[in-house]
Structure formats: C-alpha cells, structure tokens
C-alpha cells in the first residue's frame, strides 16, 4: 500500500506543478489523467478518489511543504535562486 500511495502522490505532484516544459495542469485535467491511469490499473483508483475528495487539503499541504523545502535548500545552498 505504501508504494501505491507514493505512486499516486508522485503523479499528482508532477501533474500539479509547473515544469520547465509545460505549465501546471488544472484540477480537472489532473484527475482525467489519473482516472485513466486507474482504469488501466497503473495506479490505485481508490487512492485517486480519496485524493480527489481531499484535493484542497492535500494541495495546500503540498504547496506549504514545497515552500518550506525551498527555504531550507536556500539556506544550505546560497547560490540557489529559487
């Protein structure tokens, strides 16, 4: 179960973040992709449903964690430009 949770979380984060090659995807596009993956049995559909149900909380927690990590990294690496 742990690896299934990490897989869903990793995919969610990858789709929800801005990347150098594309902007962050909107919520409906994220879940269209993730439910397709669940139908293909690539990821756990129950976890995708749970994530969608708790989207606001999970997404806000993700944003806070990433901001805190960036601050910690900047302290460790003074050349970090964010």
C-alpha distances in whole Angstrom, upper triangle without the diagonal:
4,5,5,6,9,10,11,12,14,16,17,18,20,21,22,24,28,28,31,31,30,30,27,26,27,24,25,25,22,20,22,21,17,18,20,17,15,18,18,14,14,11,9,12,11,10,13,15,14,15,18,19,18,20,23,21,18,21,23,21,20,24,25,23,24,28,27,26,29,31,30,30,34,35,34,35,38,39,36,37,34
4,5,5,6,9,10,11,12,14,15,16,18,20,21,22,26,26,29,30,29,29,26,25,26,24,25,25,21,21,23,21,18,19,21,18,16,20,20,16,15,12,11,14,13,11,14,16,15,15,18,19,18,19,22,20,17,19,21,19,18,22,22,20,21,25,24,22,25,28,26,27,30,31,30,31,35,35,32,34,31
4,5,5,6,9,10,10,12,14,15,16,18,20,21,24,24,27,27,27,27,24,24,25,23,24,24,20,20,22,19,16,18,19,16,15,18,17,14,12,10,10,14,14,12,14,17,16,15,19,20,19,20,23,21,18,20,22,20,18,22,23,20,21,25,24,22,25,28,26,26,30,31,30,31,34,34,31,33,30
4,5,5,6,9,10,11,12,14,15,17,18,20,23,23,27,27,26,26,23,22,23,21,21,21,17,16,18,16,13,14,16,13,11,15,14,11,10,7,6,10,10,8,10,13,13,12,16,17,17,17,21,20,16,18,21,19,18,21,23,21,21,25,25,24,26,29,28,28,31,33,32,33,36,36,33,34,30
4,5,5,6,8,10,11,12,14,16,16,18,22,22,26,26,25,24,21,20,21,19,20,20,16,16,18,16,13,15,17,14,13,16,17,14,12,9,8,11,10,7,9,12,11,10,13,15,14,15,17,16,13,15,18,16,14,18,19,17,18,22,22,21,23,26,25,26,29,30,30,31,34,34,30,31,28
4,6,5,6,8,10,10,12,14,15,16,20,20,23,23,23,23,20,20,21,19,21,20,16,16,19,17,14,16,18,15,14,18,18,15,13,10,11,13,14,10,12,15,14,12,15,17,16,16,18,17,13,15,18,15,13,17,18,16,16,20,20,18,21,24,23,22,26,27,26,27,30,30,27,28,25
4,5,5,6,9,10,11,12,14,16,19,18,22,22,21,21,18,18,19,18,19,18,14,14,16,14,11,13,14,11,11,15,14,12,9,7,9,12,13,10,10,14,14,12,15,18,17,16,19,18,15,16,19,17,15,18,20,18,18,22,22,20,22,26,25,24,28,30,28,29,32,32,28,29,26
4,6,5,6,9,10,11,12,14,18,18,22,21,20,20,17,16,17,15,16,15,11,11,13,11,8,11,13,10,10,14,14,12,10,7,7,9,10,7,7,11,10,9,11,14,13,13,16,16,12,13,16,15,13,17,19,17,17,21,22,21,22,26,25,25,28,30,30,30,33,32,29,29,26
4,6,5,6,9,10,10,12,16,16,20,20,19,18,15,15,16,14,16,16,12,12,15,13,11,14,16,13,13,17,17,16,13,10,11,12,13,9,9,12,11,9,12,14,12,11,14,13,10,10,13,12,10,13,15,13,14,17,18,17,19,22,22,22,24,27,26,27,29,29,26,26,23
4,5,5,6,9,10,11,14,14,17,18,17,17,14,14,16,15,17,16,12,14,16,13,11,15,16,13,14,18,17,16,13,11,13,15,16,12,12,15,15,12,14,17,16,14,17,16,12,12,15,14,11,14,16,14,13,17,18,16,18,21,21,20,23,25,25,25,28,27,24,24,21
4,5,5,6,8,10,13,13,16,16,15,15,12,12,14,13,14,13,9,10,12,10,8,12,12,10,12,15,15,14,11,9,12,13,15,12,10,14,14,11,13,16,16,14,16,17,13,13,16,16,13,15,18,17,16,19,21,19,20,24,24,23,25,28,28,27,30,29,26,26,23
4,6,5,6,9,12,13,17,17,15,14,11,10,11,10,12,11,7,9,11,10,8,11,13,12,13,16,17,16,14,11,13,13,14,11,9,12,12,9,10,13,12,10,13,13,10,9,13,13,10,12,15,15,14,17,19,18,19,22,23,23,25,27,27,27,30,29,25,25,22
4,5,5,6,10,11,14,15,14,13,10,10,12,12,14,13,10,12,15,13,11,15,17,15,16,20,20,19,16,14,16,16,17,14,13,16,15,11,13,16,14,12,13,14,10,9,12,11,8,10,13,12,10,14,16,15,15,19,20,19,21,24,24,24,26,25,22,22,18
4,6,6,8,8,12,12,11,11,8,9,12,12,15,13,10,12,14,12,11,15,16,14,16,19,19,19,16,14,17,18,19,16,14,18,18,14,15,19,17,15,16,17,14,12,15,15,11,13,16,15,13,16,18,16,17,20,21,20,22,25,24,24,26,25,21,21,18
4,6,8,9,12,12,10,9,6,6,9,9,11,9,6,9,11,9,9,13,14,13,15,18,18,18,16,14,17,17,18,16,13,16,17,13,14,17,16,13,15,17,14,12,15,16,12,13,17,17,15,18,20,19,19,23,24,23,24,28,28,27,29,27,24,23,20
4,7,9,13,13,11,9,5,6,7,8,11,10,7,10,13,11,11,15,16,16,17,20,21,21,18,17,18,18,19,16,14,16,16,13,13,16,15,11,12,14,11,8,11,13,10,10,14,14,12,15,18,17,17,20,22,21,23,26,26,26,27,26,23,22,18
4,6,10,11,9,7,5,7,10,11,14,13,11,14,16,14,15,18,19,18,20,23,23,24,21,19,21,21,22,19,17,20,20,16,16,19,17,14,15,16,13,10,12,13,10,9,13,13,10,13,16,15,14,18,19,18,19,23,23,22,24,23,19,18,14
4,7,8,6,5,4,8,11,13,16,14,13,16,18,16,17,21,21,21,23,26,26,26,23,22,24,24,26,23,20,23,23,19,19,22,21,17,18,19,17,14,15,16,13,12,15,16,13,14,17,16,15,18,20,19,19,23,24,22,23,22,18,16,13
4,5,5,6,7,10,13,16,18,15,14,18,19,17,18,21,22,21,23,26,25,26,23,22,25,25,27,24,22,25,25,21,22,25,24,20,21,22,19,16,18,19,15,15,18,17,14,16,19,17,16,19,21,19,20,23,23,21,23,21,17,16,14
4,6,8,10,13,16,19,21,18,18,21,22,20,21,25,24,23,26,29,28,29,25,25,28,29,31,28,25,28,29,25,25,29,27,24,24,26,23,20,22,22,19,18,21,20,17,18,21,19,17,20,22,19,20,24,23,21,22,20,17,15,13
4,7,10,12,16,18,20,17,16,20,20,18,20,23,22,22,25,27,26,27,24,24,27,28,30,27,25,28,29,25,25,29,28,24,25,27,24,21,23,24,21,20,23,23,19,21,24,22,20,24,25,23,24,27,27,25,26,23,20,19,17
4,7,8,12,15,16,13,13,17,17,15,18,21,20,20,23,25,25,26,23,23,26,26,28,26,23,25,26,23,22,26,25,21,22,24,22,19,21,22,19,18,22,22,19,20,23,22,21,24,26,24,24,28,28,26,27,25,22,20,18
4,6,9,13,14,12,12,16,17,15,17,20,21,21,23,25,25,27,24,23,25,25,27,25,22,24,25,21,20,24,23,19,19,21,20,16,18,20,17,16,19,20,17,18,22,21,19,22,25,23,24,27,28,26,27,25,22,20,17
4,7,9,12,10,9,13,14,13,15,18,18,18,21,23,23,24,22,21,22,22,24,21,18,20,21,17,17,20,19,15,16,18,16,12,15,17,14,13,16,17,15,16,20,19,18,21,23,22,23,27,27,26,27,26,22,20,17
4,7,8,6,6,10,11,10,12,15,15,16,18,20,21,22,20,19,21,20,21,19,16,18,19,16,14,18,17,14,15,18,16,13,15,18,15,15,18,19,17,19,22,22,21,24,26,26,27,30,30,29,31,29,26,24,21
4,6,5,6,9,10,11,12,14,16,17,18,20,22,23,21,20,21,19,21,19,16,17,18,15,13,16,16,12,13,16,15,12,15,17,15,15,19,20,18,20,23,23,23,26,28,28,28,32,33,32,33,32,28,26,23
4,6,5,6,9,10,11,12,14,15,16,18,20,21,20,18,18,16,17,16,12,13,14,11,9,12,12,9,10,13,12,10,13,16,14,15,18,19,18,20,23,23,24,26,28,28,29,32,33,33,34,33,30,28,25
4,5,5,6,9,10,10,12,14,15,16,18,20,19,17,18,16,17,16,13,13,15,13,10,13,14,11,13,16,15,14,17,19,18,18,22,23,22,24,27,27,27,30,32,32,33,36,37,36,38,37,33,32,28
4,5,5,6,9,10,11,12,14,15,17,18,17,16,18,16,18,17,13,14,17,14,12,15,16,13,15,18,17,15,18,20,18,19,22,23,22,24,27,27,27,30,31,31,32,35,36,35,36,35,32,30,27
4,6,5,6,9,10,11,12,14,16,17,15,14,15,14,16,14,10,12,14,11,10,13,14,11,13,16,14,12,16,17,15,16,20,20,19,21,24,24,24,27,29,28,30,33,33,32,34,33,29,28,25
4,5,5,6,8,9,10,12,14,15,14,12,13,11,13,12,8,9,11,9,7,11,13,10,13,16,14,13,17,18,17,18,21,22,21,24,26,26,27,30,31,31,32,35,36,35,37,36,33,32,28
4,6,5,6,9,10,11,12,14,14,13,14,12,15,14,11,12,15,13,11,14,16,14,17,19,18,17,20,22,20,21,25,25,24,27,29,29,29,33,34,33,35,38,38,38,40,38,35,34,30
4,6,5,6,9,10,11,12,11,11,13,12,15,14,10,13,15,13,12,16,17,15,18,20,18,17,20,21,19,21,24,24,23,26,28,27,28,31,32,31,33,36,36,36,38,36,33,32,29
4,5,5,6,9,10,10,9,8,9,8,11,10,7,10,12,10,10,14,15,13,17,18,15,15,19,19,17,20,23,22,22,25,27,26,27,30,31,30,33,35,35,35,37,36,33,32,29
4,5,5,6,9,9,10,9,9,7,10,10,7,8,12,11,10,13,15,14,18,20,17,18,21,22,20,23,26,25,25,28,30,29,30,34,34,34,36,39,39,39,41,40,36,36,32
4,5,5,6,9,9,9,11,9,13,13,10,12,15,15,14,17,19,18,21,23,20,20,24,25,23,25,28,28,27,30,32,31,32,35,36,35,37,40,40,40,42,41,37,37,33
4,5,5,6,5,6,9,8,12,12,10,12,15,14,14,17,19,18,21,22,20,20,24,24,22,24,27,26,25,29,30,29,30,34,34,33,36,38,38,37,40,39,35,35,32
4,5,5,6,5,6,5,9,9,8,10,13,13,13,16,17,17,21,22,19,20,24,23,22,25,27,26,26,30,31,30,31,35,35,34,37,39,39,39,42,41,37,37,34
4,5,8,8,9,7,11,12,11,12,15,16,15,18,20,20,24,25,22,23,27,27,25,28,31,30,30,33,35,34,35,38,39,38,40,43,42,42,45,44,41,40,37
4,5,8,10,10,13,14,13,15,18,18,18,21,23,22,26,27,24,25,28,28,26,29,32,30,30,34,35,34,35,38,38,37,40,43,42,42,44,43,40,40,37
4,5,7,8,11,12,12,14,16,16,17,20,21,21,25,26,23,24,27,27,25,28,31,29,29,33,34,32,34,37,37,36,39,41,40,41,43,43,39,40,37
4,7,9,12,12,11,14,16,16,17,20,21,20,24,24,21,22,26,25,23,26,28,27,26,30,31,29,31,34,34,33,36,38,37,37,40,39,36,36,33
4,6,9,8,8,11,13,12,14,17,17,17,21,21,18,19,23,22,20,23,25,24,24,27,28,27,29,32,32,31,34,36,35,36,39,38,35,35,32
4,6,5,7,9,10,11,13,15,16,16,20,20,17,19,22,21,20,23,25,24,25,28,29,28,30,33,33,32,35,37,37,37,40,40,36,37,34
4,5,5,6,9,10,10,12,14,15,18,19,17,18,22,21,20,24,26,25,26,29,30,29,31,34,34,34,37,39,39,39,42,41,38,38,34
4,5,5,6,9,10,11,12,14,17,17,16,18,21,20,20,23,25,24,25,29,29,29,31,34,34,34,37,39,39,40,42,42,39,39,35
4,5,5,6,9,10,11,12,15,15,12,15,18,17,16,20,22,21,22,25,26,25,27,30,30,30,33,35,35,36,38,38,35,35,32
4,5,5,6,9,10,10,14,14,12,13,17,17,16,19,21,20,21,24,26,25,27,30,30,30,33,35,35,36,38,38,34,34,30
4,5,5,6,9,10,13,14,13,14,17,18,18,20,22,22,23,26,27,27,29,32,32,33,35,37,38,38,41,40,37,37,33
4,5,5,6,8,12,11,10,13,15,15,16,19,20,20,21,24,25,25,28,30,30,31,33,35,36,37,39,39,35,35,32
4,5,5,6,9,9,7,9,12,12,12,15,17,17,18,21,22,22,24,27,27,28,30,32,32,33,36,36,32,32,28
4,5,5,8,10,9,10,13,14,14,16,19,19,20,22,24,24,26,28,29,30,32,34,35,35,37,37,33,33,29
4,6,8,9,10,11,14,14,15,18,19,20,22,24,25,26,28,30,31,32,34,36,36,37,39,39,36,35,31
4,6,6,6,8,10,11,12,14,16,17,18,20,21,22,24,26,27,28,30,32,33,34,36,36,33,32,28
4,6,5,6,8,10,10,12,14,15,16,18,20,21,22,24,26,27,28,30,31,32,34,34,30,29,26
4,6,5,6,8,10,11,12,14,15,17,18,20,21,23,24,26,27,29,30,31,33,33,29,28,25
4,6,5,6,9,10,11,12,14,16,17,18,20,21,23,24,26,27,29,30,32,32,29,28,24
4,6,5,6,9,10,10,12,14,15,16,18,20,21,22,24,26,27,28,30,30,27,26,23
4,5,5,6,9,10,11,12,14,15,17,19,20,21,23,25,26,26,28,28,24,24,20
4,5,5,6,9,10,11,12,14,15,17,19,20,21,23,25,26,27,27,24,23,19
4,5,5,6,9,10,11,12,14,16,17,18,20,21,23,24,26,26,23,23,19
4,6,5,6,9,10,10,12,14,15,16,18,20,21,22,24,24,21,20,17
4,5,5,6,9,10,11,12,14,15,17,19,20,21,22,22,19,18,14
4,5,5,6,9,10,11,12,14,15,17,19,20,21,22,19,18,15
4,5,5,6,9,10,11,12,14,16,17,18,20,21,17,18,15
4,5,5,6,9,10,10,12,14,15,16,18,18,15,15,11
4,5,5,6,9,10,11,13,14,15,16,17,13,13,10
4,5,5,6,9,10,11,13,14,15,17,14,15,12
4,5,5,6,9,10,11,12,14,15,12,13,11
4,5,5,6,9,10,10,12,12,9,10,7
4,5,5,6,9,10,11,12,10,11,9
4,5,5,6,9,10,13,10,13,11
4,5,5,6,8,10,7,10,9
4,5,5,6,7,5,8,8
4,6,6,9,9,11,11
4,6,9,9,12,13
4,5,6,9,11
4,5,8,10
4,6,9
4,6
4
